[in-house]
Amino acid sequence: MPRVLLVKTSSLGDIVHNLPVVTDIHRWVPDTETHWAIEEAFLPLPGLHPGVTRVTPVPLGRWRNLLFHSRWREEIAHTRNTIRSKGYDVVIDMQGLLRSALS
């Protein structure tokens, strides 16, 4: 079973507009396990789609408040390690931004 991670962390409208991507993925590869990395504030949204099996929070808002604090680096490392530990076959960055590449 292929495992796919969609990265679209913020912007409510963009998240809603990207939900059909999950439908398209499952239309072409029905047994795909689809995960989504998203800002904590929008955590429930991707889970409303039946094709999303896991939602990983990316606390960008909290990180802005912790900038240059030791906890900032620890939280980023933890999130990165959580995402990397899943062994995704494909990662689709629907943001195209540096901050999504860093997480």
Biopython code that builds the backbone (N, CA, C, O; Angstrom):
import numpy as np
from Bio.PDB.StructureBuilder import StructureBuilder

atoms = [
    (1, "MET", "N", (0.847, -1.175, 0.000)),
    (1, "MET", "CA", (0.000, 0.000, 0.000)),
    (1, "MET", "C", (0.896, 1.243, 0.000)),
    (1, "MET", "O", (1.693, 1.431, 0.919)),
    (2, "PRO", "N", (0.770, 2.079, -1.013)),
    (2, "PRO", "CA", (1.569, 3.307, -1.051)),
    (2, "PRO", "C", (1.118, 4.285, 0.036)),
    (2, "PRO", "O", (-0.069, 4.395, 0.344)),
    (3, "ARG", "N", (2.083, 4.979, 0.596)),
    (3, "ARG", "CA", (1.810, 5.959, 1.643)),
    (3, "ARG", "C", (2.184, 7.342, 1.113)),
    (3, "ARG", "O", (3.321, 7.571, 0.701)),
    (4, "VAL", "N", (1.205, 8.270, 1.128)),
    (4, "VAL", "CA", (1.383, 9.615, 0.581)),
    (4, "VAL", "C", (1.179, 10.640, 1.685)),
    (4, "VAL", "O", (0.255, 10.516, 2.490)),
    (5, "LEU", "N", (2.037, 11.652, 1.725)),
    (5, "LEU", "CA", (1.869, 12.781, 2.638)),
    (5, "LEU", "C", (1.580, 14.032, 1.829)),
    (5, "LEU", "O", (2.340, 14.397, 0.932)),
    (6, "LEU", "N", (0.478, 14.681, 2.155)),
    (6, "LEU", "CA", (0.157, 15.975, 1.564)),
    (6, "LEU", "C", (0.576, 17.048, 2.562)),
    (6, "LEU", "O", (0.258, 16.956, 3.748)),
    (7, "VAL", "N", (1.283, 18.056, 2.087)),
    (7, "VAL", "CA", (1.712, 19.154, 2.951)),
    (7, "VAL", "C", (0.999, 20.410, 2.489)),
    (7, "VAL", "O", (1.311, 20.975, 1.440)),
    (8, "LYS", "N", (0.056, 20.824, 3.275)),
    (8, "LYS", "CA", (-0.644, 22.098, 3.080)),
    (8, "LYS", "C", (-0.999, 22.537, 4.480)),
    (8, "LYS", "O", (-2.036, 22.147, 5.016)),
    (9, "THR", "N", (-0.145, 23.344, 5.072)),
    (9, "THR", "CA", (-0.251, 23.590, 6.499)),
    (9, "THR", "C", (-1.212, 24.698, 6.889)),
    (9, "THR", "O", (-1.773, 24.659, 7.985)),
    (10, "SER", "N", (-1.419, 25.678, 6.034)),
    (10, "SER", "CA", (-2.230, 26.812, 6.486)),
    (10, "SER", "C", (-3.075, 27.374, 5.350)),
    (10, "SER", "O", (-2.971, 26.950, 4.199)),
    (11, "SER", "N", (-3.903, 28.331, 5.705)),
    (11, "SER", "CA", (-4.824, 29.018, 4.806)),
    (11, "SER", "C", (-6.073, 28.173, 4.586)),
    (11, "SER", "O", (-6.083, 27.247, 3.776)),
    (12, "LEU", "N", (-7.111, 28.509, 5.316)),
    (12, "LEU", "CA", (-8.356, 27.752, 5.305)),
    (12, "LEU", "C", (-8.883, 27.499, 3.891)),
    (12, "LEU", "O", (-9.224, 26.367, 3.546)),
    (13, "GLY", "N", (-8.950, 28.543, 3.085)),
    (13, "GLY", "CA", (-9.466, 28.386, 1.724)),
    (13, "GLY", "C", (-8.642, 27.440, 0.886)),
    (13, "GLY", "O", (-9.189, 26.621, 0.149)),
    (14, "ASP", "N", (-7.328, 27.544, 0.991)),
    (14, "ASP", "CA", (-6.452, 26.651, 0.224)),
    (14, "ASP", "C", (-6.595, 25.201, 0.667)),
    (14, "ASP", "O", (-6.537, 24.283, -0.150)),
    (15, "ILE", "N", (-6.780, 25.007, 1.964)),
    (15, "ILE", "CA", (-6.956, 23.646, 2.472)),
    (15, "ILE", "C", (-8.228, 23.036, 1.890)),
    (15, "ILE", "O", (-8.213, 21.907, 1.399)),
    (16, "VAL", "N", (-9.310, 23.773, 1.945)),
    (16, "VAL", "CA", (-10.585, 23.284, 1.409)),
    (16, "VAL", "C", (-10.461, 23.007, -0.091)),
    (16, "VAL", "O", (-10.976, 22.003, -0.583)),
    (17, "HIS", "N", (-9.782, 23.894, -0.811)),
    (17, "HIS", "CA", (-9.625, 23.700, -2.254)),
    (17, "HIS", "C", (-8.712, 22.530, -2.600)),
    (17, "HIS", "O", (-8.752, 22.031, -3.725)),
    (18, "ASN", "N", (-7.894, 22.089, -1.656)),
    (18, "ASN", "CA", (-6.995, 20.967, -1.913)),
    (18, "ASN", "C", (-7.573, 19.621, -1.485)),
    (18, "ASN", "O", (-6.963, 18.585, -1.752)),
    (19, "LEU", "N", (-8.718, 19.608, -0.836)),
    (19, "LEU", "CA", (-9.332, 18.332, -0.457)),
    (19, "LEU", "C", (-9.613, 17.425, -1.659)),
    (19, "LEU", "O", (-9.473, 16.209, -1.531)),
    (20, "PRO", "N", (-10.004, 17.964, -2.826)),
    (20, "PRO", "CA", (-10.212, 17.080, -3.985)),
    (20, "PRO", "C", (-8.948, 16.334, -4.437)),
    (20, "PRO", "O", (-9.045, 15.340, -5.157)),
    (21, "VAL", "N", (-7.780, 16.797, -4.027)),
    (21, "VAL", "CA", (-6.541, 16.082, -4.361)),
    (21, "VAL", "C", (-6.593, 14.680, -3.770)),
    (21, "VAL", "O", (-6.157, 13.716, -4.399)),
    (22, "VAL", "N", (-7.130, 14.571, -2.556)),
    (22, "VAL", "CA", (-7.248, 13.257, -1.914)),
    (22, "VAL", "C", (-8.164, 12.351, -2.733)),
    (22, "VAL", "O", (-7.860, 11.176, -2.941)),
    (23, "THR", "N", (-9.268, 12.891, -3.188)),
    (23, "THR", "CA", (-10.192, 12.125, -4.025)),
    (23, "THR", "C", (-9.499, 11.644, -5.295)),
    (23, "THR", "O", (-9.650, 10.489, -5.692)),
    (24, "ASP", "N", (-8.744, 12.528, -5.925)),
    (24, "ASP", "CA", (-8.030, 12.157, -7.156)),
    (24, "ASP", "C", (-6.995, 11.068, -6.896)),
    (24, "ASP", "O", (-6.871, 10.123, -7.675)),
    (25, "ILE", "N", (-6.258, 11.202, -5.803)),
    (25, "ILE", "CA", (-5.250, 10.183, -5.465)),
    (25, "ILE", "C", (-5.921, 8.820, -5.324)),
    (25, "ILE", "O", (-5.437, 7.824, -5.862)),
    (26, "HIS", "N", (-7.034, 8.782, -4.599)),
    (26, "HIS", "CA", (-7.713, 7.502, -4.360)),
    (26, "HIS", "C", (-8.439, 6.987, -5.599)),
    (26, "HIS", "O", (-8.683, 5.787, -5.725)),
    (27, "ARG", "N", (-8.776, 7.870, -6.490)),
    (27, "ARG", "CA", (-9.386, 7.429, -7.753)),
    (27, "ARG", "C", (-8.360, 6.664, -8.591)),
    (27, "ARG", "O", (-8.696, 5.657, -9.215)),
    (28, "TRP", "N", (-7.114, 7.136, -8.606)),
    (28, "TRP", "CA", (-6.083, 6.531, -9.442)),
    (28, "TRP", "C", (-5.349, 5.393, -8.738)),
    (28, "TRP", "O", (-4.928, 4.433, -9.384)),
    (29, "VAL", "N", (-5.192, 5.495, -7.407)),
    (29, "VAL", "CA", (-4.521, 4.441, -6.639)),
    (29, "VAL", "C", (-5.371, 4.185, -5.387)),
    (29, "VAL", "O", (-5.094, 4.746, -4.327)),
    (30, "PRO", "N", (-6.399, 3.344, -5.507)),
    (30, "PRO", "CA", (-7.397, 3.193, -4.445)),
    (30, "PRO", "C", (-6.866, 2.746, -3.085)),
    (30, "PRO", "O", (-7.438, 3.114, -2.058)),
    (31, "ASP", "N", (-5.799, 1.972, -3.052)),
    (31, "ASP", "CA", (-5.315, 1.459, -1.764)),
    (31, "ASP", "C", (-4.300, 2.390, -1.088)),
    (31, "ASP", "O", (-3.583, 1.959, -0.185)),
    (32, "THR", "N", (-4.230, 3.645, -1.507)),
    (32, "THR", "CA", (-3.277, 4.595, -0.943)),
    (32, "THR", "C", (-3.648, 4.975, 0.480)),
    (32, "THR", "O", (-4.816, 5.205, 0.794)),
    (33, "GLU", "N", (-2.641, 5.037, 1.329)),
    (33, "GLU", "CA", (-2.806, 5.566, 2.680)),
    (33, "GLU", "C", (-2.387, 7.033, 2.608)),
    (33, "GLU", "O", (-1.219, 7.337, 2.364)),
    (34, "THR", "N", (-3.333, 7.933, 2.818)),
    (34, "THR", "CA", (-3.077, 9.366, 2.649)),
    (34, "THR", "C", (-3.024, 10.072, 3.995)),
    (34, "THR", "O", (-3.962, 10.007, 4.790)),
    (35, "HIS", "N", (-1.907, 10.746, 4.232)),
    (35, "HIS", "CA", (-1.718, 11.538, 5.450)),
    (35, "HIS", "C", (-1.630, 13.007, 5.053)),
    (35, "HIS", "O", (-1.376, 13.324, 3.891)),
    (36, "TRP", "N", (-1.840, 13.901, 6.013)),
    (36, "TRP", "CA", (-1.816, 15.338, 5.731)),
    (36, "TRP", "C", (-1.087, 16.044, 6.871)),
    (36, "TRP", "O", (-1.395, 15.802, 8.038)),
    (37, "ALA", "N", (-0.137, 16.902, 6.559)),
    (37, "ALA", "CA", (0.546, 17.747, 7.549)),
    (37, "ALA", "C", (-0.079, 19.129, 7.465)),
    (37, "ALA", "O", (-0.150, 19.727, 6.391)),
    (38, "ILE", "N", (-0.542, 19.643, 8.633)),
    (38, "ILE", "CA", (-1.334, 20.866, 8.635)),
    (38, "ILE", "C", (-1.125, 21.653, 9.926)),
    (38, "ILE", "O", (-0.796, 21.083, 10.966)),
    (39, "GLU", "N", (-1.318, 22.961, 9.848)),
    (39, "GLU", "CA", (-1.255, 23.839, 11.012)),
    (39, "GLU", "C", (-2.262, 23.360, 12.062)),
    (39, "GLU", "O", (-3.363, 22.924, 11.726)),
    (40, "GLU", "N", (-1.873, 23.447, 13.333)),
    (40, "GLU", "CA", (-2.730, 22.958, 14.419)),
    (40, "GLU", "C", (-4.141, 23.548, 14.380)),
    (40, "GLU", "O", (-5.111, 22.843, 14.661)),
    (41, "ALA", "N", (-4.263, 24.807, 14.042)),
    (41, "ALA", "CA", (-5.574, 25.473, 14.044)),
    (41, "ALA", "C", (-6.562, 24.836, 13.065)),
    (41, "ALA", "O", (-7.774, 24.926, 13.260)),
    (42, "PHE", "N", (-6.049, 24.194, 12.015)),
    (42, "PHE", "CA", (-6.912, 23.595, 10.992)),
    (42, "PHE", "C", (-6.941, 22.071, 11.070)),
    (42, "PHE", "O", (-7.390, 21.410, 10.134)),
    (43, "LEU", "N", (-6.470, 21.521, 12.169)),
    (43, "LEU", "CA", (-6.311, 20.080, 12.325)),
    (43, "LEU", "C", (-7.541, 19.247, 11.953)),
    (43, "LEU", "O", (-7.375, 18.204, 11.321)),
    (44, "PRO", "N", (-8.758, 19.648, 12.309)),
    (44, "PRO", "CA", (-9.914, 18.791, 11.995)),
    (44, "PRO", "C", (-10.281, 18.718, 10.509)),
    (44, "PRO", "O", (-10.914, 17.749, 10.089)),
    (45, "LEU", "N", (-9.904, 19.706, 9.713)),
    (45, "LEU", "CA", (-10.393, 19.782, 8.332)),
    (45, "LEU", "C", (-10.044, 18.587, 7.454)),
    (45, "LEU", "O", (-10.953, 17.982, 6.886)),
    (46, "PRO", "N", (-8.780, 18.218, 7.315)),
    (46, "PRO", "CA", (-8.487, 17.085, 6.426)),
    (46, "PRO", "C", (-9.139, 15.790, 6.889)),
    (46, "PRO", "O", (-9.473, 14.932, 6.071)),
    (47, "GLY", "N", (-9.321, 15.649, 8.190)),
    (47, "GLY", "CA", (-9.944, 14.438, 8.721)),
    (47, "GLY", "C", (-11.403, 14.272, 8.323)),
    (47, "GLY", "O", (-11.971, 13.191, 8.476)),
    (48, "LEU", "N", (-12.012, 15.338, 7.815)),
    (48, "LEU", "CA", (-13.392, 15.247, 7.339)),
    (48, "LEU", "C", (-13.492, 14.467, 6.031)),
    (48, "LEU", "O", (-14.561, 13.970, 5.679)),
    (49, "HIS", "N", (-12.374, 14.363, 5.313)),
    (49, "HIS", "CA", (-12.358, 13.603, 4.060)),
    (49, "HIS", "C", (-12.113, 12.137, 4.401)),
    (49, "HIS", "O", (-11.154, 11.826, 5.108)),
    (50, "PRO", "N", (-12.953, 11.234, 3.917)),
    (50, "PRO", "CA", (-12.795, 9.819, 4.264)),
    (50, "PRO", "C", (-11.499, 9.194, 3.759)),
    (50, "PRO", "O", (-11.104, 8.131, 4.240)),
    (51, "GLY", "N", (-10.837, 9.822, 2.811)),
    (51, "GLY", "CA", (-9.594, 9.272, 2.286)),
    (51, "GLY", "C", (-8.355, 9.638, 3.086)),
    (51, "GLY", "O", (-7.279, 9.098, 2.828)),
    (52, "VAL", "N", (-8.477, 10.535, 4.045)),
    (52, "VAL", "CA", (-7.332, 10.941, 4.867)),
    (52, "VAL", "C", (-7.298, 10.054, 6.105)),
    (52, "VAL", "O", (-8.236, 10.045, 6.903)),
    (53, "THR", "N", (-6.207, 9.309, 6.255)),
    (53, "THR", "CA", (-6.114, 8.346, 7.347)),
    (53, "THR", "C", (-5.341, 8.868, 8.550)),
    (53, "THR", "O", (-5.464, 8.325, 9.648)),
    (54, "ARG", "N", (-4.550, 9.908, 8.357)),
    (54, "ARG", "CA", (-3.774, 10.470, 9.482)),
    (54, "ARG", "C", (-3.523, 11.943, 9.213)),
    (54, "ARG", "O", (-3.227, 12.344, 8.087)),
    (55, "VAL", "N", (-3.649, 12.754, 10.281)),
    (55, "VAL", "CA", (-3.379, 14.188, 10.178)),
    (55, "VAL", "C", (-2.291, 14.520, 11.201)),
    (55, "VAL", "O", (-2.440, 14.254, 12.393)),
    (56, "THR", "N", (-1.194, 15.107, 10.712)),
    (56, "THR", "CA", (-0.072, 15.471, 11.576)),
    (56, "THR", "C", (-0.063, 16.974, 11.788)),
    (56, "THR", "O", (-0.008, 17.732, 10.820)),
    (57, "PRO", "N", (-0.117, 17.424, 13.052)),
    (57, "PRO", "CA", (-0.091, 18.862, 13.318)),
    (57, "PRO", "C", (1.298, 19.454, 13.105)),
    (57, "PRO", "O", (2.306, 18.860, 13.489)),
    (58, "VAL", "N", (1.334, 20.619, 12.496)),
    (58, "VAL", "CA", (2.568, 21.395, 12.326)),
    (58, "VAL", "C", (2.285, 22.750, 12.978)),
    (58, "VAL", "O", (1.616, 23.591, 12.378)),
    (59, "PRO", "N", (2.786, 22.972, 14.202)),
    (59, "PRO", "CA", (2.418, 24.157, 14.976)),
    (59, "PRO", "C", (3.164, 25.437, 14.577)),
    (59, "PRO", "O", (3.910, 26.003, 15.375)),
    (60, "LEU", "N", (2.958, 25.877, 13.357)),
    (60, "LEU", "CA", (3.672, 27.061, 12.876)),
    (60, "LEU", "C", (3.392, 28.304, 13.718)),
    (60, "LEU", "O", (4.305, 29.083, 13.993)),
    (61, "GLY", "N", (2.148, 28.495, 14.128)),
    (61, "GLY", "CA", (1.805, 29.656, 14.945)),
    (61, "GLY", "C", (2.554, 29.669, 16.261)),
    (61, "GLY", "O", (3.064, 30.708, 16.679)),
    (62, "ARG", "N", (2.623, 28.529, 16.913)),
    (62, "ARG", "CA", (3.357, 28.431, 18.179)),
    (62, "ARG", "C", (4.848, 28.620, 17.950)),
    (62, "ARG", "O", (5.529, 29.236, 18.770)),
    (63, "TRP", "N", (5.360, 28.098, 16.846)),
    (63, "TRP", "CA", (6.787, 28.240, 16.561)),
    (63, "TRP", "C", (7.181, 29.695, 16.379)),
    (63, "TRP", "O", (8.282, 30.092, 16.759)),
    (64, "ARG", "N", (6.289, 30.499, 15.797)),
    (64, "ARG", "CA", (6.606, 31.928, 15.636)),
    (64, "ARG", "C", (6.836, 32.593, 16.987)),
    (64, "ARG", "O", (7.676, 33.484, 17.114)),
    (65, "ASN", "N", (6.089, 32.159, 17.987)),
    (65, "ASN", "CA", (6.237, 32.722, 19.327)),
    (65, "ASN", "C", (7.459, 32.192, 20.067)),
    (65, "ASN", "O", (7.904, 32.794, 21.044)),
    (66, "LEU", "N", (7.995, 31.088, 19.614)),
    (66, "LEU", "CA", (9.153, 30.479, 20.277)),
    (66, "LEU", "C", (10.462, 30.746, 19.540)),
    (66, "LEU", "O", (11.508, 30.218, 19.918)),
    (67, "LEU", "N", (10.406, 31.548, 18.511)),
    (67, "LEU", "CA", (11.581, 31.788, 17.681)),
    (67, "LEU", "C", (12.827, 32.035, 18.530)),
    (67, "LEU", "O", (12.812, 32.871, 19.434)),
    (68, "PHE", "N", (13.885, 31.319, 18.242)),
    (68, "PHE", "CA", (15.188, 31.416, 18.905)),
    (68, "PHE", "C", (15.171, 30.893, 20.336)),
    (68, "PHE", "O", (16.137, 31.108, 21.068)),
    (69, "HIS", "N", (14.138, 30.234, 20.748)),
    (69, "HIS", "CA", (14.069, 29.585, 22.046)),
    (69, "HIS", "C", (14.469, 28.126, 21.831)),
    (69, "HIS", "O", (14.204, 27.565, 20.768)),
    (70, "SER", "N", (15.100, 27.507, 22.825)),
    (70, "SER", "CA", (15.560, 26.127, 22.652)),
    (70, "SER", "C", (14.388, 25.175, 22.359)),
    (70, "SER", "O", (14.554, 24.196, 21.632)),
    (71, "ARG", "N", (13.228, 25.458, 22.913)),
    (71, "ARG", "CA", (12.060, 24.619, 22.658)),
    (71, "ARG", "C", (11.642, 24.666, 21.193)),
    (71, "ARG", "O", (11.097, 23.695, 20.669)),
    (72, "TRP", "N", (11.894, 25.791, 20.534)),
    (72, "TRP", "CA", (11.585, 25.962, 19.112)),
    (72, "TRP", "C", (12.296, 24.894, 18.293)),
    (72, "TRP", "O", (11.678, 24.206, 17.481)),
    (73, "ARG", "N", (13.588, 24.763, 18.511)),
    (73, "ARG", "CA", (14.375, 23.774, 17.771)),
    (73, "ARG", "C", (13.940, 22.343, 18.107)),
    (73, "ARG", "O", (13.884, 21.478, 17.232)),
    (74, "GLU", "N", (13.635, 22.111, 19.379)),
    (74, "GLU", "CA", (13.200, 20.781, 19.805)),
    (74, "GLU", "C", (11.885, 20.392, 19.138)),
    (74, "GLU", "O", (11.732, 19.264, 18.668)),
    (75, "GLU", "N", (10.937, 21.324, 19.097)),
    (75, "GLU", "CA", (9.634, 21.031, 18.489)),
    (75, "GLU", "C", (9.748, 20.811, 16.990)),
    (75, "GLU", "O", (9.086, 19.932, 16.438)),
    (76, "ILE", "N", (10.578, 21.598, 16.332)),
    (76, "ILE", "CA", (10.773, 21.405, 14.890)),
    (76, "ILE", "C", (11.403, 20.033, 14.628)),
    (76, "ILE", "O", (10.981, 19.312, 13.723)),
    (77, "ALA", "N", (12.406, 19.682, 15.421)),
    (77, "ALA", "CA", (13.062, 18.383, 15.255)),
    (77, "ALA", "C", (12.077, 17.244, 15.509)),
    (77, "ALA", "O", (12.075, 16.250, 14.782)),
    (78, "HIS", "N", (11.247, 17.385, 16.529)),
    (78, "HIS", "CA", (10.256, 16.348, 16.835)),
    (78, "HIS", "C", (9.265, 16.172, 15.679)),
    (78, "HIS", "O", (8.977, 15.048, 15.268)),
    (79, "THR", "N", (8.749, 17.280, 15.161)),
    (79, "THR", "CA", (7.796, 17.215, 14.050)),
    (79, "THR", "C", (8.454, 16.600, 12.821)),
    (79, "THR", "O", (7.870, 15.738, 12.165)),
    (80, "ARG", "N", (9.662, 17.040, 12.511)),
    (80, "ARG", "CA", (10.387, 16.500, 11.355)),
    (80, "ARG", "C", (10.618, 14.997, 11.516)),
    (80, "ARG", "O", (10.417, 14.232, 10.572)),
    (81, "ASN", "N", (11.039, 14.575, 12.708)),
    (81, "ASN", "CA", (11.287, 13.152, 12.936)),
    (81, "ASN", "C", (10.006, 12.327, 12.864)),
    (81, "ASN", "O", (10.018, 11.200, 12.369)),
    (82, "THR", "N", (8.900, 12.885, 13.356)),
    (82, "THR", "CA", (7.608, 12.201, 13.281)),
    (82, "THR", "C", (7.225, 11.963, 11.826)),
    (82, "THR", "O", (6.796, 10.871, 11.453)),
    (83, "ILE", "N", (7.385, 12.998, 11.013)),
    (83, "ILE", "CA", (7.032, 12.880, 9.595)),
    (83, "ILE", "C", (7.963, 11.906, 8.877)),
    (83, "ILE", "O", (7.507, 11.065, 8.103)),
    (84, "ARG", "N", (9.244, 12.018, 9.129)),
    (84, "ARG", "CA", (10.206, 11.145, 8.450)),
    (84, "ARG", "C", (10.068, 9.685, 8.858)),
    (84, "ARG", "O", (10.358, 8.790, 8.065)),
    (85, "SER", "N", (9.627, 9.437, 10.089)),
    (85, "SER", "CA", (9.527, 8.060, 10.583)),
    (85, "SER", "C", (8.446, 7.250, 9.876)),
    (85, "SER", "O", (8.453, 6.022, 9.964)),
    (86, "LYS", "N", (7.537, 7.889, 9.192)),
    (86, "LYS", "CA", (6.436, 7.200, 8.528)),
    (86, "LYS", "C", (6.839, 6.545, 7.216)),
    (86, "LYS", "O", (6.108, 5.702, 6.695)),
    (87, "GLY", "N", (7.986, 6.921, 6.677)),
    (87, "GLY", "CA", (8.467, 6.287, 5.443)),
    (87, "GLY", "C", (7.547, 6.486, 4.262)),
    (87, "GLY", "O", (7.125, 5.521, 3.625)),
    (88, "TYR", "N", (7.236, 7.729, 3.969)),
    (88, "TYR", "CA", (6.323, 8.030, 2.861)),
    (88, "TYR", "C", (6.942, 7.663, 1.526)),
    (88, "TYR", "O", (8.139, 7.848, 1.306)),
    (89, "ASP", "N", (6.114, 7.143, 0.646)),
    (89, "ASP", "CA", (6.543, 6.850, -0.716)),
    (89, "ASP", "C", (6.548, 8.124, -1.559)),
    (89, "ASP", "O", (7.392, 8.300, -2.438)),
    (90, "VAL", "N", (5.588, 9.008, -1.274)),
    (90, "VAL", "CA", (5.466, 10.261, -2.008)),
    (90, "VAL", "C", (5.078, 11.361, -1.018)),
    (90, "VAL", "O", (4.220, 11.168, -0.157)),
    (91, "VAL", "N", (5.730, 12.517, -1.160)),
    (91, "VAL", "CA", (5.354, 13.707, -0.395)),
    (91, "VAL", "C", (4.999, 14.785, -1.406)),
    (91, "VAL", "O", (5.804, 15.129, -2.271)),
    (92, "ILE", "N", (3.786, 15.315, -1.290)),
    (92, "ILE", "CA", (3.323, 16.352, -2.215)),
    (92, "ILE", "C", (3.219, 17.651, -1.435)),
    (92, "ILE", "O", (2.364, 17.796, -0.562)),
    (93, "ASP", "N", (4.093, 18.592, -1.756)),
    (93, "ASP", "CA", (4.085, 19.900, -1.118)),
    (93, "ASP", "C", (3.144, 20.797, -1.907)),
    (93, "ASP", "O", (3.493, 21.296, -2.977)),
    (94, "MET", "N", (1.961, 20.993, -1.373)),
    (94, "MET", "CA", (0.965, 21.795, -2.073)),
    (94, "MET", "C", (1.115, 23.277, -1.762)),
    (94, "MET", "O", (0.298, 24.091, -2.193)),
    (95, "GLN", "N", (2.162, 23.631, -1.013)),
    (95, "GLN", "CA", (2.401, 25.026, -0.667)),
    (95, "GLN", "C", (3.481, 25.654, -1.542)),
    (95, "GLN", "O", (3.350, 26.786, -2.007)),
    (96, "GLY", "N", (4.541, 24.898, -1.751)),
    (96, "GLY", "CA", (5.659, 25.439, -2.525)),
    (96, "GLY", "C", (6.403, 26.533, -1.775)),
    (96, "GLY", "O", (6.957, 27.450, -2.382)),
    (97, "LEU", "N", (6.410, 26.428, -0.439)),
    (97, "LEU", "CA", (7.069, 27.456, 0.371)),
    (97, "LEU", "C", (8.238, 26.846, 1.154)),
    (97, "LEU", "O", (8.254, 25.646, 1.429)),
    (98, "LEU", "N", (9.198, 27.676, 1.502)),
    (98, "LEU", "CA", (10.358, 27.226, 2.250)),
    (98, "LEU", "C", (9.940, 26.659, 3.596)),
    (98, "LEU", "O", (10.486, 25.642, 4.024)),
    (99, "ARG", "N", (8.978, 27.294, 4.283)),
    (99, "ARG", "CA", (8.611, 26.823, 5.613)),
    (99, "ARG", "C", (8.030, 25.404, 5.577)),
    (99, "ARG", "O", (8.219, 24.647, 6.530)),
    (100, "SER", "N", (7.339, 25.033, 4.519)),
    (100, "SER", "CA", (6.830, 23.669, 4.453)),
    (100, "SER", "C", (7.960, 22.684, 4.143)),
    (100, "SER", "O", (7.913, 21.537, 4.585)),
    (101, "ALA", "N", (8.945, 23.104, 3.412)),
    (101, "ALA", "CA", (10.088, 22.240, 3.122)),
    (101, "ALA", "C", (10.901, 21.987, 4.383)),
    (101, "ALA", "O", (11.460, 20.903, 4.552)),
    (102, "LEU", "N", (10.972, 22.975, 5.268)),
    (102, "LEU", "CA", (11.742, 22.833, 6.506)),
    (102, "LEU", "C", (11.089, 21.894, 7.491)),
    (102, "LEU", "O", (11.774, 21.262, 8.294)),
    (103, "SER", "N", (9.777, 21.794, 7.442)),
    (103, "SER", "CA", (9.115, 20.901, 8.389)),
    (103, "SER", "C", (8.971, 19.525, 7.771)),
    (103, "SER", "O", (8.436, 18.615, 8.405)),
]
sb = StructureBuilder()
sb.init_structure("model")
sb.init_model(0)
sb.init_chain("A")
sb.init_seg("    ")
for serial, (resi, resn, name, xyz) in enumerate(atoms, 1):
    if name == "N":
        sb.init_residue(resn, " ", resi, " ")
    sb.init_atom(name, np.array(xyz, "f"), 0.0, 1.0, " ", f" {name:<3s}", serial, name[0])
structure = sb.get_structure()
